Amino acid sequence: MAAMPAAAPALALRDAAFGYQGVTRVEHLSGDLPAGSAVALIGPNGSGKSTLLRGILGLAELTSGEIEVLGQSPRHARRLVGSLPQADSRDTTLPVTLRHVVTMGLYRSLGPVRPVGASGRRAVSEALARVGLADFAGRRFGELSGGQQQRGILARALVADPQLLLLDEPFNGLDRENREVLLSLVQELRAEGRTIIVSTHDLEIAKRACTHVLLLASGHTPTQPGHPAAFGSLDEALTLEAVAHAFQDTTVELDHHTVTTSRELE
Ligand SMILES: Nc1ncnc2c1ncn2[C@@H]1O[C@H](COP(=O)(O)OP(=O)(O)OP(=O)(O)O)[C@@H](O)[C@H]1O
């Protein structure tokens, strides 16, 4: 019997670098991310977490190296990728309902002029139920609490049934209840075989919901790009040494120990 072809990695990076207007902001990224894994993307402010996520979406420039997303270029893979941007990049003043916001997640696969139809409406209702907001569909988005808005945007990311999900600091500013809801949702989505990349400052979340970790360190000066401090399975890559390399003079928590790391400038 012929062997089944191995599934393409969800993300393949070959010495990839990303940036804006020709200026590299994060570099030397290499590795294959297995389909169905959950990766915690961890690093200090400015190390390039959001830039990498935008690179996967084809929104930041690939300034060198190679990237494949689900075996394709970022642009071709785009309709298979769901994204939850950072909360502070959201416009909450638009007079739209939560249902409308979630429906926007279908536009990429439908095209802007195609009607949503019964199956689209069903998908929107299912996505809203999944994040626990079925009763809020008709509410104005801007009037929801921060945690509810976050879950609404997650429903928007889920409505088109993505294979790869990118979550940019989704736990920031959430209270305990919303945080637990989101954590179990991440675990559930992964159990369904989706691949998840979640950027976070919180090592506890990495430990509870993720299989792999990519630690980014910032450059020594603001103009130097960020770079990986470690990449691999959670157990191998999330070590105190790697965390200390990535974070300079920062207090972090690992295994319920609070550690202040410091790194001598090379
Ligand atoms: N649109 C942009 N144009 C030019 N430079 C940018 C842009 N977005 C981010 N940068 C720069 O790229 C570098 C990496 O920023 P990025 O937002 O990716 O880091 P981050 O690790 O996500 O940080 P944080 O934890 O603060 O969100 C920073 O020096 C930042 O100033």
The ligand as an SDF file (V2000), in Angstrom:
LIG
                    3D

 31 33  0  0  0  0  0  0  0  0999 V2000
    3.3240   49.2600   10.6130 N   0  0  0  0  0  0  0  0  0  0  0  0
    4.5800   49.3950   11.0180 C   0  0  0  0  0  0  0  0  0  0  0  0
    5.4680   50.1420   10.3100 N   0  0  0  0  0  0  0  0  0  0  0  0
    6.7550   50.2820   10.7080 C   0  0  0  0  0  0  0  0  0  0  0  0
    7.2740   49.7080   11.8140 N   0  0  0  0  0  0  0  0  0  0  0  0
    6.4440   48.9610   12.5680 C   0  0  0  0  0  0  0  0  0  0  0  0
    5.0640   48.7630   12.2090 C   0  0  0  0  0  0  0  0  0  0  0  0
    4.4990   47.9560   13.1450 N   0  0  0  0  0  0  0  0  0  0  0  0
    5.4740   47.6580   14.0340 C   0  0  0  0  0  0  0  0  0  0  0  0
    6.6420   48.2560   13.6910 N   0  0  0  0  0  0  0  0  0  0  0  0
    7.9150   48.1390   14.4030 C   0  0  0  0  0  0  0  0  0  0  0  0
    8.3190   46.7840   14.3570 O   0  0  0  0  0  0  0  0  0  0  0  0
    8.9590   46.4000   15.5830 C   0  0  0  0  0  0  0  0  0  0  0  0
    8.2720   45.1660   16.1330 C   0  0  0  0  0  0  0  0  0  0  0  0
    6.9530   45.5250   16.5220 O   0  0  0  0  0  0  0  0  0  0  0  0
    5.8160   44.4600   16.8340 P   0  0  0  0  0  0  0  0  0  0  0  0
    4.5360   45.2250   17.0210 O   0  0  0  0  0  0  0  0  0  0  0  0
    5.8470   43.3820   15.8250 O   0  0  0  0  0  0  0  0  0  0  0  0
    6.3450   43.8720   18.2250 O   0  0  0  0  0  0  0  0  0  0  0  0
    5.5610   43.0330   19.3220 P   0  0  0  0  0  0  0  0  0  0  0  0
    6.5250   41.9830   19.7900 O   0  0  0  0  0  0  0  0  0  0  0  0
    4.2520   42.5810   18.7750 O   0  0  0  0  0  0  0  0  0  0  0  0
    5.3670   44.1050   20.4520 O   0  0  0  0  0  0  0  0  0  0  0  0
    4.1800   44.3000   21.5480 P   0  0  0  0  0  0  0  0  0  0  0  0
    4.3390   43.2120   22.5570 O   0  0  0  0  0  0  0  0  0  0  0  0
    4.4660   45.6540   22.1140 O   0  0  0  0  0  0  0  0  0  0  0  0
    2.8670   44.2460   20.7910 O   0  0  0  0  0  0  0  0  0  0  0  0
    8.8890   47.6070   16.5160 C   0  0  0  0  0  0  0  0  0  0  0  0
   10.1530   48.2630   16.4470 O   0  0  0  0  0  0  0  0  0  0  0  0
    7.8040   48.4670   15.8870 C   0  0  0  0  0  0  0  0  0  0  0  0
    8.0610   49.8360   16.1160 O   0  0  0  0  0  0  0  0  0  0  0  0
  1  2  1  0
  2  3  1  0
  2  7  2  0
  3  4  2  0
  4  5  1  0
  5  6  2  0
  6  7  1  0
  6 10  1  0
  7  8  1  0
  8  9  2  0
  9 10  1  0
 10 11  1  0
 11 12  1  0
 11 30  1  0
 12 13  1  0
 13 14  1  0
 13 28  1  0
 14 15  1  0
 15 16  1  0
 16 17  2  0
 16 18  1  0
 16 19  1  0
 19 20  1  0
 20 21  2  0
 20 22  1  0
 20 23  1  0
 23 24  1  0
 24 25  2  0
 24 26  1  0
 24 27  1  0
 28 29  1  0
 28 30  1  0
 30 31  1  0
M  END
$$$$
